[in-house]
Amino acid sequence: MPETPHDDPAVPPVDGRDGRPRYRVVQWATGNIGTRALRAVIEHPTLTLAGTYVHSPAKAGKDAGELCGLGPTGVAATGDVGEILASRPDCVLYMPRACDFDTVCLLLEAGVNIVTTRGEFHRPDSIDPDVRKRVEAACERGGASIHSTGSSPGFITEAVPLVLTSIQRRLDRLTISEFADLSKRDSPGLLFDVMGFGKPPAEMDERRLSHGRVSFGPSLELVADALGLPLDSLEASGEVATAPRTIRIAAGEIPAGTVAGQRITVDGVRDGRPLLRFRATWYCTTDLDADWDVRDTGWHIAMEGDTPLDVDLRFPVPLDRMAATTPGYTAHRAVNAVPFVCAAEPGIRTTADLPQIVAALG
């Protein structure tokens, strides 16, 4: 049997105070989402911070608490994978900007479970076959599992639909709509350079607008498979809307006639019609030259069938505080998933494979 992070893989360490299992966790990367996850691990009642991996040399050696605005933890950040393995974690919260499959396999082979906000592992059948074989072999050798989750995709495209459809006996269509008002987001680099707001429509990269197939398609296929209604195909498209007049937002100016709204749509098609749809609308103003349904920041779910539902999930947060609040929507689900992934059978584990994620809050 391969060596595992703790002495007996069948019996997780126990907290003598309340008898609940405790898990040693490494936070991998401390960007926007990773920093929020790091803070949540430090403050969690049943998780113990075992280490923090950072990519920036400037962060290496700093106390983990300093990196997330908390007091000293006694855990120094490192850029050395060997130090991470030596800390013998039960799980790594893997949140880098790009997925390194060599590193993922190294961790899994060492018996370290992984919860990641990377999108590559939402559905095994959607992974490149060669990569999937490597990862599954690493899981088998190490007796470990890996799970992708987050807010979107993840919570809103998998967990919520699976719960809502539990009262259905006939599903005609499920539409998940995401809305984000970016007018108060003071991030010029993100909005103008990365997302392309304020540019002429002709300069928008169509590949970026249609990226939804890769980002959200596996989630839709996962839900369809779980319902016993496998999809025939995925169709993805992107659209832009312009500002009829020059506007000022927190990040700067959007000239008249330039991109002020973006919408991507991913349809899961079955029997010639959309069965599952995800649509994201991101906008800097509601005054657009397109006749779109533009709602407050949050999610709207419409379920058509024999028990129809119309559900709004709104973020009751002032727009100027949204950037500070929304990382938790992604990070916290990953943190809460740690005990469930550690207890899972080895392999690539999906939302449909795991029990319902329940947060340990006290």
Disulfide bonds with the S-S distance in Angstrom:
none
